[in-house]
Amino acid sequence: MELTSRAEKIIRILARFPQDHPVTISVISEELGVSDRSVQRELPIVEKWLTGHGFDFSRRRSVGLVLHEPEGRKKALIALLDENTTADIPADDRRERQRQVRCDILLADQPLKFYYFTEKYGISEGTLASDLNQAAAWFEGYHLQLIRRPGLGVFLEGSETARRQAATSFLCSQLNEKQYHSLLRKPGGAAGNAIIEEIDSDITNQVNPILADCEQQLNLNLSDNAYLHLLVYLSLTIQRMKKGCFIQKQPDSADEMSILPEYAVAEYLMKQIHQCFRLPASAPETLYLTTYLSGIRIWPTDHRDLTRHQDFNIHQITLEIVKKAGALLGVDFTDDSQLLRDLSAHIQPTIGRLRAGIPIENPILEDLQDNYGTVFHASEEAADILCKALELPGIPSSEIGFISIYFVMALERAKKLNRRVSAIIVCPTGIGSSRLLASSLQQEYPDLNICRTVSAFEIDGEKLAAQGIDLVISTVKLSINHPYLHVNPLLTRQDKMLLDSKIKLLLQQKEQVRPTAAIPVMPLARADVEYVSSLGTEIFHLLDHITIRQAPVLKSREEIIRHGASLFGDTPELEQHLYGILKKGISSLTPMPSRSTRYCCMDAVRKSRTPASATCT
């Protein structure tokens, strides 16, 4: 019987204590950070494993757990556990087991029997059913259907392209950092070491130089992530083609795709694969590789020509997305050229993925939704522009998450700029001394954002505030209605003191007036207007019946009641009437009424004043 990871930890804890020192369940649960019930569920496994290996273990009610073994035997027990830890990952590790189940199904060439999973992982059929439900949901994201048929087994139904895409995403997500860098642009770096166990390492080592050569010869600019995904996809494709699994169906948009620059790259790669592995380079395989290449960023950003019709449309779509997201977030992004450039470069491969139906994993999606929910929802609404342009029913949340990252970074840049003082430099001609001054200021004042230098003849004080200029630094005296400092082109000590003081003051002012997040304004209903009106009437009525006066020294409750009645009694009769009400109202109270009681009594006086005065009259 295999140990679970938690059962192994319990045994290691027991081995630390002397055999005459029982260990309670609460001690174990506290050390493991789990509940007592979780520890109790593991005890049958612990007992069965220990007794099966010849160790004396007992559970004593109200006493604890005892391992009746001397120190020598305990060392042998620890050595045995250390040997077990080098074996396969325990079947009880749910997340890792479910990952392995998906991998088994994804790479299997034939249906897998149910007992294959129950025997391999030591789980029940009920646990297997739960794992398969989790796997089915994951496969659906890649347009694959998990089929479970008694007597036949478990297998997938779907296209070859969907299976390859799912396998590529799955395998890339399983690589750790060391394996990740071992594969990147290092021909032969993985030789003799199956970095990706599911793919023949010989194939990966042959594809790596092909891809590196293609990147150099065709002037591609693949990011590390794009290079890795393409390397894994090509290696997996070759492995699948060697097993006779080919893409047979040609896409409807074959004519349009054949004129794309990505098609030339796909042809080059398929030609190299044909020469190296003696595999057919069919048109459907080349066209799908074209689609895959259009879904990742392969061209240098600065080489894109926005006058081309395709890129110009992308630029316009991105601009509309930026405007809509900015309106929803209450931020003007139109001046952020970096946002427009980076998001436009991201939108281009996104369109390729969406048109081809290629899903993408987003490992930080939940964090984005939790920590930047407002930005995520704004990006989701703004992305409707892309849906309409591509005539798609919707965009997956994973893609929305990546788009929202660009707006999060833009907001951070905006906040950083808002914490700085925007300034312009003025000199008699706009050149010469201003350049010298700008150089000195940039080195000594990181909180100063020098927007531009202008001539003294071009300065317009009325437009400076509208342009967001906080300070004018001039080498000549000016007559403007705007904060400015007159300094020497070679900053003197006095100039620096003035600048320090002025910048500090402006930063404090910006901090005080910094706008808070916009609060949505709800439309007023008739009931709201009626409530506000009645509330105002009550306030006026309350003000008319409140009297504040300096009271004399009052020594008894009788004097307090008498004085309170005199404040509201316009006539002796009304005063006597109010005195009776107050005395009756607090006759059962403690010697000094509390503040809330006094308020209640005053309210009783106010309510009784009108009928009382009418009676006296």
N, C-alpha and C positions, 0 to 999 in steps of 0.2 A: 504493500500500500504506500502510495506517495504522500509525502507531507505537504500540507499547505504552508505558505510563507508565514502565516500567523502561528500555526502550530509549531513550526520550527523555532520561532522567536520565544514561544512559551517554554519550550524544552531548554533553550539556552539560558533563560532566566532561572529555571529550576536547578540547572547544573551549577549555578553560582553560589547557591546556599548549601550549608552543611546538611547532612542527612538527618540530624536531630533538630533542625530548624524548619518547621512547616512554613509554606508560603501561601498566603491568602489570595483569593481571586481578586480582591480589591487592589492589592499591591501590583499584581500583574496587569490589570486593566489600566491602572494609573500610569504605569511605565509605557504601555503600548498606546495609550491615548484612545482607548475604546471603552465600550460599556462592559459591565460585568457579564451581561447576557451573551455578548460576543465571545468572551473568553470561555464561558460555559459550553457554548456550541462547539468549541474546538477540543474540549477535553476528551471526548470519546476517541477522536483521531490521535491525540497525544498518547492516550493509554494504550490503544491498539498497536501503535507504532513502537512504543517503548517495550511493551511485553513481547511483541513479535521479534524484536532484536535482542531479547534476553535481559532487559533491564528491569529492576524491581521498582515499581511505581505504585503509589496508593493515594486514594482520596479519602480524607477523614472529615466527616461532617462536623461543622463548627470548629474545626482545627485548621485545615488547610491541605495543601498538596505537598507530598514528600517523595523525593527521589532517594531510595535507600541504596546508595552506591558510594564506595570510597573514592578518594580523589583520583586514584589511578584509572578506575573505570569511567569516571566522569571525563577525563582527558580523552579516553578512547571514544566516548560518546560525542564529544566535540569534533574529533577528527572525522567521525562518520558523518556528522552533519555537514562538515566542510566539503566532503566528497559529494554529498547530495546537492550542494549549492552550485557545483559546476555542471550539473546535469541540465536537462531542459527546464524551461520556465514552468513552474507548477500550474496545473490545470485550474486551480482555484483563483489564480490571478485573472479576474474576469476580463479586464480591458485587453490584456495581452492575448488571452485565449480567443476573444472575439476577433482580434486582429488576425490571428493565425487561421481561424475558421474562414474569414473572408479571403485570405491569401490562398488557402487550399482550394476553395471553390473557384476563385478567379483564374487560377493557372491550371486547373484540371482539364484534361482532354476528354474525360468521360464522366458520367454520373458517379458520385461518391455515396456509398451506402451509409445509412445512419450509424451502424455499429462502428464504422471507420472513425467517426468523431467520438463516440462514447468510449471506445477502447483507447484511442490515442490520448484523450484528455482526461479520462477517468471521471466522466460526468454522467448524470442521469439523462433520460430522454426529455424530461421536462426542462432541464437546464439547456439542453441542446435546442429545444424548440424556442426558448427565449433568445438564445444566441442567433438563431437563424432569422428571427423576427428583426433583430437589430441589423443583421447583414442585409436583409431584403430592403430595408429603408435606405441603406447606404447605396445599394446597387441601383435603386430607382433613380437616384440623382444622376446616374450615368446612362439612363435609358436601357437598363438591363433588368430582366425579370427573373427572380429566383423561383425555380420550380421544385416542389417537394412531392414526390410520388412514392408511396409505399411499395416496396418490392423492387423499385428501380433506383431510387436514391435522390440526391440533390444535384441540380445542375442549373446553368444559366441559359436564358434565351435572349437573343439580341444580336445586333450586327457586329461584324468583326471590328469595325471602326470604334464602336462603343466599348467593346471589350479591351481594345488596345489603350484607349484613352483612360479607362478606369484603372487598368494595370499600371500605366505610366504614373498617374497621380498617386496611386497607392504606394508604389515602390519608392518614388521620390520622397514621399512624406515619412518613410521609415528610416531614411538615412540619417545618421548622426553627423555631427560637425566634422569629425575626423574622416569618416567615409566620404562625406560631401567634398572635402578638399582633395581627397585622394583621387577622385575621378576627374577633377577639372583640369583640362588642357595639359594632362601629363601622360603622353603615350607610353604605354607599358607600365604605368605606375601601379596598376592593380594586378600585374602579372602574378600568377601563382596564388592569388588571394581573392577568394570569391567575395568581393565587396557587396555585391547584390547576389545573394544566394539563389534567387529565383531565375537569374540570367547567367548563362555561361560566361565566365570571366574572359575566355579567349575571344568571344564575340565583342565584348566591351573594349578589350585592349586593341582590337583591330578597327573598331569604329572610331575610337578617340582620335587617332591621327588623321582619319578621313575628314572628320568634322573640323579639326583644327586647321587642316589645309584649306578646306572650303571657306572658313572664316577669313583666312588670309588672302586667298586668291580672288574672292568675290567682294572683298572689302565690307564684310559684315561687322556688326557691332553687337555681339550677343552679351547680355548680362550673364553673371554666373548662374543665376537661376534658370534663365532661358537655355544656356549651354547644357546644363545638367539635364533638364527635361528633354531636350532634343537628343542628347546622348542616350538616355534611357529608352526613349521612344524608338529610336533607330535600332538599338540593340534588341529590344523586345520584338520589333517588326521582323528583324532577320530571324530570330528564334522561332517566331510563329510561321514565317514563310517556309522555313526548313521543315516544319511539321505539316506543310501543305495547307495552311490557313491563309488564304489570300483575300484581298478586297475585290469583290466581283462587280459591284454596282457602280456605274459611273454617275457622278452628280449631274443634276439638270443644268447647272450653271457652268458646264465644262468649257464652253466657248469663251465666256467672260473670264474664267480663271486662267485660261491658257495664255492670255495677254498680260497677266500680272508679272511684275518682276520676281515675285516669290516663286513663280512657276519655273523660271530659269534656274533658281537655286535648287528646287526640288529635282529637276532633271539632272543637274550636276551630281547631286548626292546619290540618286538612283543609279546613275551610270557608274559611279565609284563602287557602289554596293554590288552591282552586277559583275564588275571585273574582279572584285575581291572574293565574293562568296558564290559566284556563278548562279545567281538567282535572277529570275525574269523581272525586268523593270516595266511592268504593265502600266497602261494609261491610268486605270483607276487608282493604283498605288501612288503614282506620281501626282495625280490630282488631289488625293487626300493629304499627301505630304505638303502640297501647296497650301491647302486649307490650314493645316497644322502650323506651318510657318507664318501664315498671316495672323495667327492667333497669339504669336509671341513677337516681341520687339527685336528685329534683326538688323535694321538700318540705323546708321548714325543719325541722331536727331537734327544736327545742324546741316545735314544734306537734303532735308526735305524741302521740296519746292511747293510753296502754298499757291502758286499760280496754276498748278495742275488741278484739274477739275475735282478729282477724288479728294486730294488733300485740302482743297479750298472748302469743300463741303464739310469735312471734318473740323476744320478751323471754325467755320460758322456755327456748326452744331455745338462745339465746345464753348464758344462765346455765349450762346444762348443759355447753356447749362449754367455757366458761371453767373450770368445776370440773374437767372431765376433763383439760384441758391443764395446769392447775395441778398436778393429782396426778401427771401424767407428768413434769413438770419439777421437782417437789418445791418448788413455790412456791404460797403461798396468795394468789390473786388476788381473793378475795371482797370485800375492802375497797377494791379499786380501782374506784371508781364511774366513772371516766373510761373505763376499758377496757370495762366493760359497756355504757356509753352509746354509745361510738364503734363498737364491734363490732356492736352491735344495729342501728345505723343502716346499717352496711355489709351485714349479713346480708339486710336487706329487699330491696335491688335484686339481690343475689346469687341469692336465691330466684327472682326474676323471670327472670334470665338462664338459670338452670338448667332451669326449667320450659319455657322457650321454646327451649332448645338453642342459645342465643346464646353463642358462644365469646368470650373476651376475651384480649387480648394482655397479657403481663406482661414488660416489658423487663428487669426486674431479677431474674427467676426464678433464673437460674444463680447470681448473686451471693448470693441468699438461701440456696440449697441448699449453696453452698460455705462461706459464712461463718457461717450460723446453721442448720446441718444438724439439730441436736438440736431446736431450736424448730420447724423445718419439719416434722419427723417427728411431733412431739407434736401440732402443728396438724392434720396429716393424719389421725392416729388420732382426735382429738377431733371432726373434721368428719364422722366416721361417724354421729354423732348426727343431723346434717343430712340425710345420705343416707337414713337410716331414716325420718325424718319426711316426706321428700318421695318416698320409695320410688324412689330412683334407684340405679343400679348403682355409681356412683362420682362423684367430683368432680374436675374437671381440675386439673392441677398449678398452672396459672396462678391459679386461684381460691384454692387452698391457699396460694400465695405471698402473696396480698394479706391473707389471714386471719392468716398468721404475722407480718406486719408489726406488727399490733396487739399481739401478745404480745411481740415484740422491744421495742417502745416501753414496754410495761408493765414488762418486766424492767429496762430502763434507769431507769425511774422508781423501781423498788424499790431498785436499787443506789444511786441518788442519796439516797433516804431513809435507807438503811442507813449512809451516810457522815455522817449528821447525828445530833445528840444530841436525843432526844425528852424534852421537859420539860413540867411543869405548874407553874402559878403558884398559890400559896396565900396568901390574906390572911384576916383575921378573918371577913369576910362574903362573900368571893368576888367582890366588885365594888369599885368605887372605886379604891383604891390599886393593885389588881392590873392594871387597865386602863392606868394610867399606866406601871407597870413593864413590861407586855407591849409597849407602844409603844416604850419605850427599848431593850428587848432585841432586838426585831425589826430595829431600825435598825442596831445595833452588832454583832450576832452572827449572821451568815448561816448558820453551822453549827448553829444552835439552832432546832429545830422545836418551837414552842410548841403543844401539842395542845389545851389548854383551861385555863381558870381555875376553881378550886374554892374552896369555903369551908374554913377550917381544921377545921370540925366534920365535913366529909365525907371527909377524908383517911383512907385505909385502906392502911397500909404493906404488908400482906400481898398486896394485889391489884395493887400498882403494877408489880412485875416481870412478872406475868402479862399486864398490859396493855401491856408494852413501853416503860414509862416509865423513862428512864435517870437523870433528875435532877428533884428537887423544889426549886423556888426559892420561898422563903417570906419574907413580910414579918414573920412572927412566929416565935418559937422553937417547934420541934416536938420531939416525942419519938417518932421512928419509926426502924425498922430498915431504912433505905433512904438512898442518897446524897442529901443535900440541903444547900442553902446558905441561910443567913439573911442577907438583904440589906435595905438601906434602899429604900423606894419610889422615892426619888430616888437613883439609883446613885452611890455615892461612889467615889473613886479606889481605895480598898481593896477595895470590892465588885467593881470591874472586874478588879482583879488576881486575886482569888479565882476569879472566873468564868473568866477566861482560863486559869488553871491547871487548874481542874476540867474544863472542856470539852476541853482538850488531852489530859488523862489519860483521859477517857472515850472519846474518839475512838481513842486508841492501844489501849485495851482492846477496843473493837469490832473494830478491825483485826486483832487477834491471834486473836479467837475467831470471826472470820467463817467461816461454813461453806463448805467446798469443794463442788464438784460431786459429787453422789451417785454412788457406784460400784456397779454392779449386783452383787448377791450371788448367786453360783451355788450350787445345792444340792450338798451333800456326798454323794459316792458311797462305797460300801464300800471301793473301792480307795484313796480319799483317807484314810479312817480308818486303814486298814492302813499306809499310808505314814507318817502322823503318828506312829503307835504305834512302828513300827520306828525312825523317826528319833529318838524319845525314848530308846529303848533304847540306840541307838548313842551318844547324848550322855552318858547315865549311864555307859556302859562306858568312854568316853573320859575322863570326869572321874575315874574310879577309877584310871586308869593314867597320869595326868599328875602329874609331880613337879616342883615349882619350888623350887629352893634357891639359896642364894648360893654360887657356885663360887669356889674359890681362883684365884690367878693361874696359868694354864696356859701353858707356854712351848713345847710341842711337840705334834705330832699324837698322839704316843704317850700323853702325859699326858691329852689330851682324851678319847681312846678309853677309857683306864683309868678316868677319873673318870665318864664316862657309864655304863660298865658297873656301877660301884659304886652308882649311883643306883637301879638296878633289881635288883641282885643281893642277895637276902636272905641268901644263904649264900655262902661262898667258892667252892663248886662252881658255883653259878648265876652268880656274878660272872665266873668264868673262862670259862664258856660264852658269856655275852653279849659278853665282850671279844673272843672269837674271831669271833663273828658280825659285830660292828662293824668289826673290823680287816679281815676278808675283804671286807666290803661296800664299803669306801672305799679299798681298796689301790690301785686304778687311778685315783684322783681326784687333783686338784691339792692342794698342801700344806694349804690351808684350805678345807674343804667349804663350799658355798654354803648359804643358809638352806633352800632347797627340798631339798637333799641331806640336810641334818640332819633335816628332817621325815621324809624317806623312811626314814632309818636308825632314827629313833624308832619309826616304824610297824613296821619289821621286828622291832625289839625287842619291841614289844607283842604281835605275832602269835606270836613264838616263845617267849614267857614260859611259857605254860601247859604245852606239851609238855616244855619243858626242865626245869621244876620237877618234873614228874612223873617224868622220867628220873632226876633226882638223888635224889629221894626213894626 
